[in-house]
Amino acid sequence: MKPTEELIGRVVKPVDLVSYQEGAVISRTIIDKDTGTSTLFAFDEGQGLSEHTAPFDALVHVIDGEAEVTISGKALKLVEGEMVIMPANQPHALTAIKRFKMMLVMIKS
């Protein structure tokens, strides 16, 4: 089954589509196309993604909790309802200040 089949044509709350797990980062792909992806993540408090780069811009939209997103050494605090665009080829990292959920949207073209 493709990641989105059970969601097509349904009204859903993204925050309900991924669950927290103690000491872990959980992800769920919502859309996976050649032109881009949309993935939901749930980070337990203190968990994160270490610094890395990506060849495309990526939009992080926090849908629950509180996170620190670092882009090229600049730390940004995001809370529920806020978003930031992480530019292509710039080092970035994410850490859960409090457990948080986010939607990551990456457009590849």
Secondary structure as GFF3:
##gff-version 3
##sequence-region A 1 109
A	DSSP	three_ten_helix	5	7	.	.	.	ID=ss1
A	DSSP	three_ten_helix	14	16	.	.	.	ID=ss2
A	DSSP	beta_strand	25	33	.	.	.	ID=ss3
A	DSSP	beta_strand	36	43	.	.	.	ID=ss4
A	DSSP	beta_strand	48	52	.	.	.	ID=ss5
A	DSSP	beta_strand	58	71	.	.	.	ID=ss6
A	DSSP	beta_strand	74	79	.	.	.	ID=ss7
A	DSSP	beta_strand	83	86	.	.	.	ID=ss8
A	DSSP	beta_strand	92	107	.	.	.	ID=ss9
###
